[in-house]
Amino acid sequence: MEPTSPASPASPASPASPASVVIAAHDEEAVLGQCLRALTAGAAPGELEVVVVANGCTDRTAEVARRVPGVRVVEVARPSKTAALNAGDRVATGFPRIYLDADIPATVATVRALRAALAGPGGPLVAVPGRHLVVTGRPWPVRAWSAIHRRLPAFEEGLFGRGMIALSEAGRARFTTFPEVVADDLFLDAIFTAGERVQVASVATQVEAPLRTADLLRRLERVRRGNATLRAAGRTQPLGTVRPADRTAWLRHVVLRRPWLAPAAVVYLALTATAAAAARRPAPAGAASWGRDATTRAADPAATRG
């Protein structure tokens, strides 16, 4: 497991340069305002450079972003997360470079903790917060699946599944642009070794589990398909060492150590197998552009105000 960093720094009086936060947003009117208000609340002047890239939007995502003081908005016509991340990188100037999902209400304290973890020569190149998977009010199959999923080593050690990744300037220099894949976080996970990453234990993002079992299956299908595409691309392109799928980790690392989770494992296996079968079918039109669970995007009352 990668090392952890225990402490969160105090507010800097006058940061030498801003931390750049790039948010790729596709039809995120419902949640983007909450994300931006949480991020910018309490930030010192010049501490953050926030770039929202509204891509292929059919709602008021860009309008919501422009309402937040200091946020720079870039609009691109094509709905593509990686194209949006690349567009954001072209205008962002600060480091660390932080990639934040639009539905993750991270705070400036989390940014400061990640920045501190990357500070100094010879330090790690990439930092991530911990992850808290929210399952309150979910049906029992979703809760059972989550009980296994959140304990898998890949999700304890990997950079993915958190909605927030911070790269130092040297870390961002590791690659030129994001490849045209859905699994952008798995791509980043592939290009950094265990010794080049750190998980900051003092902060965590809140990741919403799907509201319904059918939504979970659709999410698992998208993830499976995106990961398979990245692994296939890695055989012909220099995309780093893509983490291999470990089909028995649920047994070795979770159930054998916690036998009381065996009933949850049955549900986990059934849902995983169902999603794997669905992922082997041809992808629906537009699946390569964006994949997200819209049901967890609860409407933000502030976003509806004129």
NORKAMO-V143902 format. One record per backbone hydrogen bond with DSSP energy under -0.5 kcal/mol. NH is the residue of the N-H (numbers start at 1). CO is the residue of the C=O. If there is no record, write none. Layout:
# NORKAMO-V143902
((NH CO) (NH CO))
This chain:
# NORKAMO-V143902
((5 199) (6 4) (19 47) (20 18) (20 96) (21 19) (21 49) (22 20) (22 98) (23 21) (23 51) (24 22) (25 23) (25 53) (27 25) (31 28) (32 28) (33 29) (35 31) (36 32) (37 33) (38 34) (39 35) (40 36) (41 37) (43 40) (47 44) (49 19) (50 70) (51 21) (51 49) (52 50) (52 72) (53 23) (53 51) (54 52) (54 74) (55 25) (55 53) (56 54) (56 76) (64 60) (65 61) (66 62) (67 63) (67 64) (68 65) (69 67) (71 68) (72 50) (74 52) (76 54) (80 78) (81 289) (84 80) (85 81) (86 82) (87 83) (88 84) (89 85) (90 86) (91 87) (91 88) (92 88) (95 18) (96 167) (97 167) (98 20) (98 96) (99 165) (100 22) (100 98) (101 163) (102 24) (104 101) (105 103) (106 104) (108 38) (110 107) (111 107) (112 108) (113 109) (114 110) (115 111) (116 112) (117 113) (118 114) (118 115) (119 115) (119 116) (123 120) (124 117) (125 196) (126 196) (127 166) (128 198) (130 200) (130 203) (132 205) (133 131) (134 132) (134 207) (135 133) (138 135) (139 211) (142 139) (143 139) (144 140) (145 141) (146 142) (147 143) (148 144) (148 145) (149 145) (150 146) (151 148) (152 149) (155 152) (156 152) (156 153) (157 153) (158 154) (165 99) (166 127) (167 97) (168 125) (172 168) (173 169) (174 171) (175 172) (181 179) (184 182) (187 183) (188 184) (189 185) (190 186) (191 187) (191 188) (192 189) (196 193) (197 194) (198 126) (199 3) (200 128) (200 198) (201 5) (201 199) (202 5) (203 200) (205 130) (207 132) (207 205) (208 206) (209 134) (216 212) (217 213) (218 214) (219 215) (220 216) (221 217) (222 218) (223 219) (224 220) (225 221) (226 222) (227 223) (228 224) (229 225) (230 226) (231 227) (232 228) (233 229) (234 230) (235 231) (235 232) (236 233) (237 233) (239 237) (241 190) (242 240) (247 245) (249 246) (251 248) (252 248) (253 249) (254 249) (255 250) (256 251) (258 254) (261 258) (262 259) (265 261) (266 262) (267 263) (268 264) (269 265) (270 266) (271 267) (272 268) (273 269) (274 270) (275 271) (276 272) (277 273) (278 274) (279 275) (280 276) (280 277) (281 278) (287 284) (289 286) (290 286) (294 292) (296 293) (297 294) (298 296) (300 30) (301 299) (303 300) (304 300) (304 301) (305 302))
